[in-house]
Amino acid sequence: QLQLVESGGGLVQAGGSLKLSCVASGIGFSINTMGWYRQTPGKQRELVAGIRGGGSLNYADSVKGRFTISRDNTRSTLYLQMNSLKPEDTGVYYCKSESPFGGRAFWGQGTQVTVSS
């Protein structure tokens, strides 16, 4: 079992920055594939950025060059540094953890990010 708790969301003006954190409790964090997902009303949850246990990264095209995902395995924490924020970045951001060996995925409760124009 893994529990994930996100924090760091809030209201920011366009062009501003926020840093999200996701603290994991339980086993498996360091080897799991971790990701940040975003959901807006009426739309499916979409991948924003992901990082594998080995460190390989992937980003949605819409956030490349603006967002940076990272992890600190010593603190069992996942981060998302978001710069040059745009109104279209608004949404609820969720942290997700998946074992490389399969099995269920774990989600956090989400943190709201609102970017005003």
C-alpha angles and dihedrals in degrees: 000000000000128000120202126197121188127201140163102072123132147121118308136165121249110278092031131115139238133180119213124202131197117193117199127204121191134042131312103038097127095055098036126102107244128197146176117225130187129210129189127184112285094010135097120254108268133200113252100174138346138194127192126216089257091054103254113147138209132183138190110253090241093063103036111128092016106059129052125194120201140161136212107204092187088062096033087233133140121202138197117195108198119193133174090023119201130201089250089063088070115119146090111298119212131193117221132192127195131179115234087226094061131248130118124336122233126221135195123228094257136244125234120239118189122183116192123206 
